[in-house]
Amino acid sequence: MRRSSLGAAGAVAAGLAAASLAFAPTASAAVSPGSATATYDCGSWGGGTATITMTHSGTTGQVWITAPVTTPIAVGADTISATFTLANSAGANRVFTGKKNPAIPAGGSANLGPLTATNVVAGDKLNSYFAGVALKLVIFGVTVNCDAVTSQSPGQFVIS
């Protein structure tokens, strides 16, 4: 009996490890750098450094954002609608959208992604967007607007 309990525990641990990898962004040689930080001001919802990770395949770009937004109450998984705009020095801006987030405890920071844009192409150079709202979140019907305060560090995302 003890042996099957340990086997079940091992299987659960392996399953949890596989699940955590399934939700992590994958590296992509087509985006450099793969991750950047920038500062955002989200008004009374918070502000500070956001970490942005990006991947690219074909014409689809995906971003994951650890946003400087603090939720006053718990938020369920996949309940935050997000729109994230990056300025494109090579042409039209790129707008990433989605409704993907893990459950967030009261007082927790918003983790978003993947947010997807289907018009990201080789040659795009994407950086913080300063000509309006850069990150818009809708949480329980309340709109949270975040403005970019700084450019990305270590630099813009270059799609190759």
C-alpha positions in Angstrom: 0.0 0.0 0.0 2.8 2.4 0.9 4.5 1.8 -2.4 1.4 2.8 -4.5 1.0 6.0 -2.4 4.6 7.0 -3.2 4.0 6.2 -6.8 0.8 8.4 -6.9 2.7 11.2 -5.1 5.4 11.0 -7.7 2.9 11.0 -10.6 1.2 14.1 -9.1 4.5 15.9 -8.7 5.4 15.0 -12.3 2.0 16.2 -13.5 2.4 19.5 -11.6 5.8 20.1 -13.1 4.5 19.4 -16.6 1.6 21.8 -16.0 3.8 24.6 -14.8 5.9 24.2 -18.0 2.8 24.3 -20.1 1.9 27.8 -18.8 5.5 29.2 -19.1 6.4 31.2 -22.2 8.8 29.4 -24.5 11.9 31.0 -25.7 12.0 32.2 -29.3 15.1 32.9 -31.4 13.0 35.3 -33.5 12.7 38.0 -30.7 15.7 39.8 -29.2 15.7 40.4 -26.3 13.2 37.9 -25.2 12.3 39.8 -22.0 12.4 43.5 -21.1 11.2 45.8 -18.3 9.5 49.2 -18.4 7.8 51.5 -15.9 4.1 52.1 -16.1 1.7 54.4 -14.1 -1.7 52.8 -13.5 -3.1 55.6 -11.3 -4.7 54.4 -8.1 -4.3 50.8 -9.2 -0.5 51.0 -8.8 2.6 51.6 -10.9 6.1 50.6 -11.2 8.2 48.1 -13.2 6.5 45.7 -15.5 8.3 42.6 -16.9 7.3 41.8 -20.5 8.3 38.5 -22.2 7.7 38.1 -25.9 7.7 35.3 -28.4 7.0 35.2 -32.2 6.1 32.6 -34.7 5.0 33.4 -38.3 2.9 36.6 -38.0 1.8 35.9 -34.4 3.4 37.6 -31.5 2.6 36.8 -27.9 3.4 38.7 -24.7 3.3 37.8 -21.0 3.2 40.7 -18.6 3.8 41.0 -14.9 1.9 44.3 -14.5 2.4 46.8 -11.7 -1.4 46.6 -10.9 -2.5 45.5 -7.5 -6.0 44.1 -7.2 -7.9 45.0 -4.0 -9.9 41.7 -4.1 -9.3 38.2 -5.4 -9.6 37.8 -9.1 -10.5 34.5 -10.8 -8.5 32.9 -13.6 -9.0 34.2 -17.1 -11.3 37.1 -16.0 -9.1 40.1 -16.9 -9.5 41.5 -20.4 -6.3 43.1 -21.5 -5.1 45.3 -24.4 -1.4 46.0 -24.6 0.1 48.3 -27.2 3.7 48.5 -28.3 5.1 51.2 -30.6 6.6 49.9 -33.8 9.4 52.0 -35.2 9.1 50.0 -38.5 5.4 50.9 -39.1 2.0 50.5 -37.4 1.8 49.9 -33.7 1.1 46.3 -32.5 -1.8 45.7 -30.3 -1.9 42.5 -28.1 -5.2 41.3 -26.6 -6.5 38.5 -24.5 -8.2 37.3 -21.4 -5.6 35.1 -19.9 -4.5 35.4 -16.3 -4.0 33.0 -13.3 -6.1 33.5 -10.2 -4.8 36.5 -8.3 -5.2 36.8 -4.5 -6.4 40.1 -2.9 -3.5 42.5 -2.9 -1.7 40.5 -5.6 -0.1 41.7 -8.8 -1.7 41.1 -12.2 0.0 38.5 -14.3 -1.3 38.5 -17.9 -0.7 36.3 -20.9 -0.4 35.2 -23.4 -1.8 38.2 -25.1 -1.7 37.8 -28.8 -1.3 40.0 -31.9 -1.5 38.5 -35.4 0.3 41.1 -37.4 3.8 40.9 -35.9 6.4 40.4 -38.7 10.1 40.3 -39.2 11.6 43.8 -39.1 9.2 45.0 -36.4 11.0 46.9 -33.6 8.6 47.2 -30.6 9.0 49.4 -27.6 7.0 51.2 -25.0 4.0 53.1 -26.4 3.7 56.8 -25.2 0.9 58.2 -27.5 -1.9 57.1 -25.2 -2.9 54.2 -23.0 -0.3 51.5 -23.3 -2.0 48.8 -21.1 -5.7 48.7 -20.6 -7.2 46.1 -18.2 -10.9 45.5 -17.5 -11.4 43.9 -14.2 -15.0 43.2 -13.0 -16.2 45.9 -15.4 -13.7 48.5 -14.1 -11.3 49.9 -16.6 -7.7 50.3 -15.5 -5.5 52.4 -17.8 -1.7 52.3 -17.6 0.6 54.7 -19.2 4.2 53.9 -20.1 6.7 56.1 -18.3 9.9 54.6 -19.6 11.2 52.9 -22.7 12.0 49.2 -22.4 15.2 48.0 -20.9 17.5 46.5 -22.1 15.9 47.8 -25.3 13.1 47.3 -27.9 12.0 43.9 -29.1 13.5 43.2 -32.5 11.7 40.6 -34.6 13.8 38.7 -37.1 
